[in-house]
């Protein structure tokens, strides 16, 4: 590992740091965007049942808000349960925007890494080419400097692609997953409003 870093030269360090950050974001998003965490099963039925038994209590609102992103949206709607369905839906939409922002956390950073990693690799390639041309003199080239310049150019190009491709794949994956979770959240929230206002059956 250290031999590879030495062969790639100092330009590889920004790529190594970028790869560590990308791995951390990917791991964190995999953990945070699990469906049971974001959309707990049967939460809608449980919230409706407790509402019908006890009404909107501070305990219910606190439990929903602290439990999951879907619970935060339900809580925002239930706080306006005495208003019209349009007001409830408006409150849910406002809470939904906040939840969407939270679900998309770090994805911009991951997309940025996917975009700049090839450029960092290209930067390393340019540094390697500078060393290659710098090794040429009136008496010919220094083979050691020439070889080092070539290794800098190739290793940085390769690592830039190695970092960029998985980062872009996971960025697209998480974007699609967030969109899917938000659609499901919207469906359940509208259903809750319509059940509470008697516009549909549970």
N, C-alpha and C positions, 0 to 999 in steps of 0.2 A: 504493500500500500504506500509506504513512504518512498519507495523507489519510484513508483508511478508519479507521485506528487513532485518528486525531485526532477523527474524527466519532463514533466509538464510545465515546470517553472511557476513563478509567482502568479501569472494570470489565472491559474486554476483555482485560486483561493475564493474569489467571488462566486465561482460556480459551485464549489463545495458548500459554501455558506448557503447559497440559494437552494441547493438540494436538501440540506438539513431542514431549512424552513419549510420547503414544500412537503417533506415527509411528515413534519409535525402538523401541518395544516390538514393533510390527508387523513392522518390518524385521528385528529380531533373531530373532523367533520364526519368521519365514519361513525364515531362514537355518539356524537350529538344528534345526527340525523337519522337515528334508528326509529323506525315507525312506532314501536311501542312507547318510545320516549316522547315523540312529538304528538302522536295520535293514539292515546291509550284506548284499548279496546273497551267498548261498552260505557265509555265516559258519558256519552249523550244520554243513554237510558238512566244511568245513575243520577245525573244532574236533574233530569226531568222528574224522576221518582222522588228525590229529596225535595225538590221545589214544590211538588204537589202535596207532600206530607207536612213540610214545615215552612214553606214560603222561602223568600230570599233572606237568608240569615247571614250575619257577618262571618260565621264559621264556614258556611258554604262558599262564600265569595273568596275567603282567604285560602281555603283548601284548593279551590279551582285555580286561583292565580299562581299558587306556589307549585302546583302539581305538574303542569305541562303547558306547552304553547297553545294547544287546543283549549285547555282549561282557562288560560288568560283571555281568549276570545269569548268563551262562554260567560266568563265573569263580567266582561264589559257589557255583554248583552243583558244579563240578568240585573245589572245595576239600573237598567232603564226599563225594567219589566212592566212598570205602570204606565209607560208611554206607548205610543202607537208602534205598530210593527215597523214602520218606516224609520222611526227614531232608533229603535233597537238595532235595525240593520245598519244604520249609519254609525252607531257606536261600535258595532262589530267590525265594520270596515276600517275604522280608525285603529282599533286594536290589531286588526289583521295586518295593517301596514307596518306597525311596530314589530309584530311577530315575524313578518317576512324579512324585515331588515336584520333581525337577529338570526334567522335561519341562513341568510346569505353571508353571515359574518366570515371574514377571511377569504371568501371566494374571489374577491377582486385581487387580493394579494397573490393567490394561486394562479389566476389568469395572467397577472403581470409577470410572474416568474416564468410561466410557459412562453410568454412573448419575448422576454429579454434574454433567456438562456442561450438561444442561438446567437444573439448579438454578442453576448459575453464570450461565447466560443469563437466567434469571428474576430473579436478583439484579441484573443489569445493567438489566433492564426496570424494576424497582422504582426503581433510582437515577434512571433517565430520567424516570419519572413524578414523582419528588420534584422534579426540576428543572423539569418542566412546571408543577406546581402552585406551586412557588416563584417562578415568573416572573409569576404573577398578583398584581396589587396593586390598590389602590383606583383607580388611574389606568388600569387595563387591563394587558394582558400585554406583555412585551418579546418581539417576534417572533424575535429572534436566540436568546434563551435558550429560547424555546418550541421552535424548530426544532432546537436542539442536544439538548434533552431527548428529542424524538421520535427523533432519529437514534441516541442512546444506547440507547433502549428497543428499537428495531427491529434494529439491528446486533447487539446482544448476544443477543437472542432467536434470530436467524438463525444466528449463529456457534455458539451452544450446541447447536443441532440438527445443524449441519454436523459438529461434533466428535463428538457422541453417536452418531449413526446409524452411521457407518463403524466406530467403536470397538466398538459392540455386534455388528455383523456379523462383524468379525474375531475378537472374543472368542468368539462361538459357533463360528466356523469352527475356531479353534485348539483349543477344548475337544473338538470332535468328532474332530479329527485326533489329538489325544493319546489319546483313548479307543480309536481304531482302532489306533494304534501299540501300545498296551499289550496289546490283545487278541492281535495278531499275535505280540508278544513272549512272551506267556504260552503260546500254542500251540507256538511253536518250543522254548521251554524245557521244556515237558512232553515233547515229542517227544525231546529230547536225553536226558532222564532215562530214558525208556522204552527208547531204543536202547542206552544204556550198560548198563542192567540186563537187557538181553535180552528185554524185554517186547514189542518190536516191531522190524521190519526198517527199515533206513535208507531 
